[in-house]
Amino acid sequence: MGRIVLLALLGIALVAGVIAVIGHVAEYGRLREALDRMDAGWLVLGVAGEVLAFGGYVLAYRAVAGMRGGPRLGLGTTAHVVALGFGAFVAGSSAGGLAVDLWALHRAGCTVHDAARRVLGLNTLQWAWLALAAGACGVVALAGLAPGVPALMALAWIGIVVACFGAGTWVSAPRRVDRLSRVHRVPEPAGLAPRSLALWVGRWLRVALADAIGGLVFVREVLRHPLRHRVGAVGYPLYWAGQLIALDVALRAFDAHVGVAALVLAYATGYAASALPLPVGGAGGIDASLTLTLTLVGVPLTPALLGAVAYRGMTFWLPVAPALLLLAGAPRLARDLDAVAAA
């Protein structure tokens, strides 16, 4: 607990540093004026958006966990796992949240590789929906229906969607996915010679790639059959909708607003930093990147900075206390997962 508190203080210090640096450019007098004029009523809607996002994440997690003979988790158990994963994300990075998910699914009865594939599939499905939305908004922007959006930003997301979905479709095709996702046992390295260690690392990277391709099977099934897997299909769209609502109302609280396409593209571009293993959940770094991308689509610097910080306050810092409180219930969660595995 002490380590988590120290990391939270470090995160606050990083955010304060970002505000200090960008605030110097934006002029502190303008920041104070914007804060004095802030309409805090909008932020209540942002908290509601975060509740919607959490519910969508829980639905998607539970659906993918139970696909193809996986463990059937209760809603309460799933919510507990997701909340603990968020706490690990704050305490460490995105890798910490994935580690909690891996532990939970393995404890619930999945083999290590099956749990890894479900976790990687969940993470890929989550970002696939945001990429699809950004790619569609990129097409809208290039059609001239979203003024203020840089053409390069729109083209980049269209290219990302085409390249990633094309590659994912190819490697997860039924005629080749079994071969590409086959896992072989990795023997211990034969000594500490550089060649031996390099060979050992290469084999583990091949195992990781096989599990990543195996995770695409779940993504492919959800996207190809959204009606059959409707709960899993709507979960992450609800999650991202809640996140975008929170960002939109954070901007409106400081008298700023952009169109839907511009908001989605700015958010997707700025929030992509959270996919990196940044310390303290990307505190400071994501605030800065969101501020930058919001200014690229026409939001003035002052409301862009304050809106980004307010958004992160609602979606990152506000849920910290519940996540920490749930850490005390980890032993009970372990017992619940053991019961799922036994069933």
GITA-V785093 format. One record per helix or strand of 3 or more residues. SS is the DSSP state (a for helix, b for strand). FROM is the first residue (numbers start at 1). LEN is the number of residues. Records with the same first field share a line. If there is no record, write none. Layout:
# GITA-V785093
SS: FROM-LEN ; FROM-LEN
This chain:
# GITA-V785093
a: 2-25 ; 28-9 ; 41-29 ; 75-17 ; 94-14 ; 112-31 ; 151-21 ; 174-7 ; 194-31 ; 230-23 ; 260-16 ; 279-4 ; 285-12 ; 301-17 ; 320-8 ; 330-13
